[in-house]
Amino acid sequence: MQKHLNFLASAALVIGIAAPVWAQDDVPTADTVIATVNGVEIKLGHMIAARASLPQQYQELDDKVLYDGILEQLVQQSALAQNFEGDLPARVTMSLDNERRSLTAAEVVEEVLADAVTDDALQALYDRQYGDIDPEEEYNASHILVETEEEAIAVKETIDGGADFAATAREKSTGPSGPGGGELGWFGPGMMVPTFEAATIALGIGEVSVPVQTQFGWHIIKLNDTRKAAIPTLDDVRGDLSNEIRQQVAQEAITSAASNADVKVFADQVIDPAILKQTDLLE
């Protein structure tokens, strides 16, 4: 099985490899040589690429700790690699092929995506998704929750008799909104259980419902107000639209490349799919 020499298990393994000192006028580039191991160069670009591939917990380490640790790792790997004799095993060469293929394909996609997200593309997608949207109705309601229908009927009679809804909710409601006068705030379609939602929609502003049963108990509902939900602006959804465009353009590029390629799959070779588990074939 393919193995990698992983990055430092802990910062305690870092040794003090001094960072190179450049002349004041020198500007480090990816090709700047940081160290050599038996004449084999380790460049700044190698270190930058190594850091970029680290798990997030390592990315958060101190810059100096990371610098020293990455350099130490590359020095160690280089020294070890130079001790290898003979031909690399298939598990290594095949993995290198896959890695190069994957990274190169990703570069092609990034080139395609470079100019994909334009203002015109964003506006067109926004218009398609939000241009003809019918704003949903939203409701602001309060409720009083009790355990039994008898209790709910009694609460309804109290409200009909002129009792303040909020004060009654604070006194009688067993729900978490009780201390706040039963206020539920604004909600749209699908946010409440169907029975509760249907009863709320049937009310006029200021009206109080008859007892309504849900799996939570019995409710007396008061509709406080209604409004049309705000349609998000282009700036509100710019990030989501950008991601959607990038995904679509990337998929189109992948599909186009594969469909235009001269692909031959040798279906006459009968191979058991389970053979992919046989890593010993790479030895």
C-alpha positions as CSV (number, residue, x, y, z in Angstrom):
1,M,0.0,0.0,0.0
2,Q,1.2,3.5,-0.9
3,K,2.7,5.3,2.1
4,H,3.9,8.9,2.6
5,L,6.3,10.3,5.1
6,N,3.9,12.5,6.9
7,F,4.5,16.0,8.3
8,L,5.7,16.5,11.9
9,A,3.6,14.7,14.5
10,S,4.2,17.6,16.8
11,A,6.0,20.8,17.0
12,A,8.5,19.2,19.4
13,L,10.1,17.4,16.5
14,V,11.1,20.6,14.8
15,I,14.8,21.3,14.7
16,G,16.3,24.7,14.4
17,I,17.2,25.0,10.7
18,A,18.0,28.6,10.1
19,A,16.1,30.5,7.5
20,P,18.3,31.7,4.6
21,V,19.4,35.3,4.6
22,W,19.1,37.1,1.3
23,A,20.8,40.3,0.3
24,Q,18.5,43.3,0.6
25,D,17.9,43.6,-3.1
26,D,17.1,39.9,-3.6
27,V,13.5,39.0,-4.0
28,P,12.8,35.3,-3.2
29,T,11.0,33.4,-6.0
30,A,9.7,29.8,-6.3
31,D,13.0,28.9,-7.8
32,T,15.1,30.3,-4.9
33,V,17.2,27.4,-3.6
34,I,16.8,27.0,0.2
35,A,19.0,24.0,0.7
36,T,20.7,21.2,-1.1
37,V,21.0,17.6,0.0
38,N,24.0,15.9,-1.6
39,G,23.6,18.5,-4.4
40,V,19.9,18.0,-4.9
41,E,18.1,21.3,-4.6
42,I,15.2,22.1,-2.3
43,K,13.5,25.2,-3.6
44,L,11.2,27.8,-1.9
45,G,8.5,26.6,-4.2
46,H,8.8,23.1,-2.8
47,M,8.2,24.4,0.7
48,I,5.3,26.6,-0.3
49,A,3.6,23.6,-2.1
50,A,4.3,21.5,1.0
51,R,2.7,24.0,3.3
52,A,-0.4,24.4,1.1
53,S,-1.1,20.7,1.3
54,L,-0.9,20.5,5.1
55,P,-4.1,19.7,7.2
56,Q,-5.7,22.8,8.7
57,Q,-4.3,22.2,12.2
58,Y,-0.8,22.6,10.9
59,Q,-1.7,25.7,8.8
60,E,-2.4,27.4,12.1
61,L,1.1,26.9,13.6
62,D,3.5,29.7,14.0
63,D,5.2,30.7,10.7
64,K,8.7,30.0,12.0
65,V,7.7,26.6,13.4
66,L,6.2,25.7,10.0
67,Y,9.1,27.0,8.0
68,D,11.6,25.0,10.1
69,G,9.5,21.9,10.2
70,I,8.8,21.8,6.5
71,L,12.4,22.4,5.6
72,E,13.4,19.6,8.0
73,Q,10.9,17.2,6.5
74,L,12.0,18.0,2.9
75,V,15.7,17.5,3.9
76,Q,14.9,14.2,5.5
77,Q,12.8,13.0,2.6
78,S,15.4,14.0,0.1
79,A,18.1,12.2,2.1
80,L,16.0,9.1,2.4
81,A,14.9,9.1,-1.3
82,Q,18.6,9.2,-2.4
83,N,19.2,6.0,-0.5
84,F,16.7,4.2,-2.7
85,E,18.3,1.7,-5.2
86,G,16.8,0.0,-8.2
87,D,13.5,0.7,-9.9
88,L,10.6,2.3,-8.1
89,P,7.8,-0.2,-7.3
90,A,4.6,0.1,-9.3
91,R,2.6,1.4,-6.3
92,V,4.9,4.5,-6.4
93,T,5.0,5.1,-10.2
94,M,1.3,4.5,-10.6
95,S,0.5,6.9,-7.7
96,L,2.8,9.5,-9.3
97,D,0.9,9.1,-12.6
98,N,-2.4,9.6,-10.8
99,E,-1.1,12.6,-8.9
100,R,0.3,14.3,-12.0
101,R,-2.9,13.5,-13.9
102,S,-5.1,15.0,-11.2
103,L,-3.1,18.1,-10.7
104,T,-2.8,18.8,-14.4
105,A,-6.5,18.3,-14.9
106,A,-7.2,20.7,-12.0
107,E,-5.0,23.3,-13.7
108,V,-7.0,23.1,-16.9
109,V,-10.2,23.6,-14.9
110,E,-8.8,26.6,-13.1
111,E,-7.8,28.2,-16.4
112,V,-11.4,27.7,-17.7
113,L,-12.8,29.1,-14.5
114,A,-10.5,32.2,-14.5
115,D,-12.9,34.2,-16.6
116,A,-16.1,32.3,-15.9
117,V,-17.6,34.5,-13.2
118,T,-18.4,37.8,-14.9
119,D,-20.9,40.5,-14.0
120,D,-23.0,39.6,-17.0
121,A,-23.0,35.9,-16.0
122,L,-23.9,36.7,-12.4
123,Q,-26.7,39.0,-13.5
124,A,-28.1,36.5,-16.0
125,L,-28.2,33.7,-13.4
126,Y,-29.7,36.0,-10.8
127,D,-32.5,37.1,-13.3
128,R,-33.2,33.4,-14.1
129,Q,-33.5,32.4,-10.4
130,Y,-35.0,35.5,-8.9
131,G,-36.4,37.7,-11.7
132,D,-39.9,36.2,-11.8
133,I,-40.1,35.0,-8.2
134,D,-43.3,35.5,-6.4
135,P,-42.4,36.6,-2.9
136,E,-43.8,34.2,-0.2
137,E,-46.1,35.4,2.5
138,E,-44.6,35.5,5.9
139,Y,-46.5,35.5,9.2
140,N,-45.9,37.0,12.6
141,A,-47.8,35.0,15.3
142,S,-48.0,34.3,19.0
143,H,-49.4,31.2,20.6
144,I,-50.3,29.7,23.9
145,L,-49.5,26.0,24.3
146,V,-51.3,23.8,26.8
147,E,-51.5,20.0,27.3
148,T,-55.2,19.3,26.9
149,E,-58.1,20.5,24.8
150,E,-60.1,21.4,27.9
151,E,-57.3,23.8,29.0
152,A,-57.1,25.2,25.4
153,I,-60.9,25.9,25.4
154,A,-60.6,27.6,28.8
155,V,-57.7,29.8,27.5
156,K,-59.7,30.7,24.4
157,E,-62.7,31.8,26.5
158,T,-60.4,33.9,28.7
159,I,-59.0,35.7,25.6
160,D,-62.4,36.1,24.1
161,G,-63.5,37.7,27.4
162,G,-60.9,40.4,27.0
163,A,-57.8,39.1,28.6
164,D,-54.5,40.2,27.2
165,F,-53.0,37.5,25.0
166,A,-49.4,38.1,26.0
167,A,-50.1,38.2,29.7
168,T,-52.2,35.0,29.4
169,A,-49.3,33.3,27.5
170,R,-46.9,34.2,30.2
171,E,-49.2,32.8,32.8
172,K,-50.6,29.7,31.0
173,S,-48.3,28.6,28.2
174,T,-46.1,25.6,28.7
175,G,-44.1,26.3,25.5
176,P,-40.6,28.0,25.5
177,S,-42.2,31.1,24.0
178,G,-44.4,31.5,27.0
179,P,-42.2,33.9,29.0
180,G,-42.0,36.1,26.0
181,G,-45.7,36.5,25.7
182,G,-46.0,33.6,23.2
183,E,-44.3,35.5,20.4
184,L,-42.9,33.3,17.6
185,G,-41.6,36.0,15.4
186,W,-41.7,35.8,11.6
187,F,-42.0,32.5,9.7
188,G,-42.7,31.4,6.2
189,P,-44.4,28.4,4.6
190,G,-43.0,25.1,5.8
191,M,-41.4,26.4,8.9
192,M,-44.2,25.3,11.2
193,V,-46.0,21.9,11.5
194,P,-48.8,21.8,8.8
195,T,-51.7,21.9,11.2
196,F,-50.3,25.0,13.0
197,E,-49.4,26.7,9.7
198,A,-52.8,26.1,8.2
199,A,-54.6,27.5,11.2
200,T,-52.3,30.6,11.2
201,I,-52.9,31.2,7.4
202,A,-56.7,31.1,8.0
203,L,-56.6,33.9,10.5
204,G,-57.0,37.6,9.8
205,I,-54.6,40.0,11.4
206,G,-55.5,40.4,15.1
207,E,-57.7,37.3,15.1
208,V,-57.3,34.4,17.6
209,S,-57.8,30.8,16.6
210,V,-59.9,28.1,18.1
211,P,-57.9,25.3,19.8
212,V,-55.5,23.7,17.4
213,Q,-53.9,20.3,18.1
214,T,-50.3,19.3,17.0
215,Q,-47.9,16.7,18.3
216,F,-46.7,19.3,20.8
217,G,-50.1,19.8,22.5
218,W,-53.0,22.3,22.0
219,H,-52.5,25.8,20.7
220,I,-54.3,29.1,20.8
221,I,-52.8,31.1,18.0
222,K,-53.0,34.9,17.4
223,L,-51.9,36.3,14.0
224,N,-50.1,39.6,14.7
225,D,-49.1,40.6,11.2
226,T,-48.2,39.5,7.6
227,R,-45.8,40.6,5.0
228,K,-44.2,39.6,1.8
229,A,-40.8,38.0,2.2
230,A,-37.9,40.1,0.9
231,I,-36.3,38.9,-2.3
232,P,-32.5,38.7,-1.9
233,T,-30.5,41.2,-3.8
234,L,-27.7,40.2,-6.2
235,D,-25.1,41.1,-3.6
236,D,-26.9,38.9,-1.0
237,V,-26.5,35.8,-3.2
238,R,-23.4,36.7,-5.2
239,G,-21.3,34.0,-3.4
240,D,-23.8,31.3,-4.1
241,L,-24.3,32.3,-7.7
242,S,-20.5,32.5,-8.2
243,N,-20.1,28.9,-6.9
244,E,-23.0,27.7,-9.1
245,I,-21.4,29.3,-12.2
246,R,-18.0,27.8,-11.4
247,Q,-19.5,24.3,-10.8
248,Q,-21.5,24.5,-14.1
249,V,-18.5,25.7,-16.1
250,A,-16.2,23.2,-14.6
251,Q,-18.6,20.3,-15.3
252,E,-19.1,21.5,-18.9
253,A,-15.3,21.6,-19.4
254,I,-14.9,18.1,-18.0
255,T,-17.8,16.7,-20.1
256,S,-16.5,18.4,-23.2
257,A,-12.9,17.2,-22.8
258,A,-14.0,13.6,-22.2
259,S,-16.5,13.6,-25.1
260,N,-13.9,15.0,-27.5
261,A,-11.2,12.6,-26.5
262,D,-10.5,9.4,-28.3
263,V,-11.4,7.1,-25.5
264,K,-11.2,3.3,-25.9
265,V,-12.5,1.1,-23.1
266,F,-11.5,-2.5,-23.7
267,A,-14.8,-4.1,-22.7
268,D,-13.8,-7.5,-24.0
269,Q,-11.5,-7.9,-21.0
270,V,-13.7,-9.5,-18.3
271,I,-12.3,-8.1,-15.0
272,D,-13.9,-8.7,-11.6
273,P,-14.3,-5.2,-10.1
274,A,-13.2,-6.6,-6.7
275,I,-9.7,-6.8,-8.2
276,L,-9.2,-3.2,-7.2
277,K,-8.7,-4.4,-3.7
278,Q,-5.7,-6.4,-4.7
279,T,-2.9,-4.0,-3.8
280,D,-0.4,-6.8,-4.0
281,L,-0.5,-6.4,-7.8
282,L,1.4,-3.2,-7.3
283,E,4.3,-4.9,-5.5
